[in-house]
Amino acid sequence: MVKKLIIISGLSGAGKSQVLNILEDIGYFCVDNLPVELLDKFIFLVKTTPKRNKFGIGMDIRSAENVDDLVEVYNQLLSKVSNIEIIKIFLEADIKTLIKRFSETRRKHPLGGDLLGSIKKEQRLLSKIKKLSDIVIDTSQLTINELQKRVFDLIEKKQINKLRINILSFGYKFGLPLNADIVFDTRFLPNPNYVSNLKILNGRNRKVKEYVLNSSVTLEYLQNIKSFIQFILPYVINEGKSYFTIAFGCTGGQHRSVVIAEEIYRYLNFLKTEYKYNYSISLSHRDI
């Protein structure tokens, strides 16, 4: 398998840290502010590490005492590397945006001194690095989600919209699940807990399912949930999330929430096949 190395450079405040975080979220091992003196050693590790094949490093004005050293790395060392796919990304933003970002975060520019003067000096110093880069991204008008999608489009196209949807049932008396993105309450549905021969069973049992689903209220509620999920699903996928948890709760987490969770799990599998959606699905019952 060909190994991949993404080198992120660019102007301070343009979003290098955010891009490295994005890379980490999709399985890259990342190092920020790598000194040029250590790049050859890092590439040696990339070549010889057996269990990793995706790496990202951040290199900018802080990585070398003399920016010409960084230019030399781009010109010579990287051109000599074989069996590693290297993509050099340069991030930039307009001066107005950079000043606003530094003002909001109250961070000092790495070059110090007057902020406007430092930004212009950095633009000048890194102009050669920009020309040597494979991809230039202007982040001035990009939100974090838009930046994430842009990175996916450019370097990880196969992973776009690769979402994992977790379906979870739970009992309110044991507390809300902290990782839930959406919670549906099922406590108003017919309760098998009050039926003697069903009480000791759980929602995976056929008799319990039939009892809960044999209700016009349950069927109408299910239909509304399905319509809602079908509506929001394309937007959730396009947002670029890695995980999305839909939780269903009843009092004890034994009967009603389990039945509805399993119905929605089947429905999401149907949507995946019907619309060729690129997501995976898991189902768990927290309190059984």
Secondary structure, DSSP 8 states (H G I E B T S, - for coil): --EEEEEEEE-TTSSHHHHHHHHHHTT-EEESS--GGGHHHHHHHHHH-SS--EEEEE-STTS-SSHHHHHHIIIIIHHH--SEEEEEEEEE--HHHHHHHHHHHT---TT-S-HHHHHHHHHHHTHHHHHH-SEEEE-TT--HHHHHHHHHHHH-GGGTT-EEEEEEEEEGGG---TT-SEEEE-TTS--GGGSHHHHTS-TTSHHHHHHHHSSHHHHHHHHHHHHHHHHHHHHHHHTT-SEEEEEEEESSSSSHHHHHHHHHHHHHHHHHHHHT--EEEEEEETT-
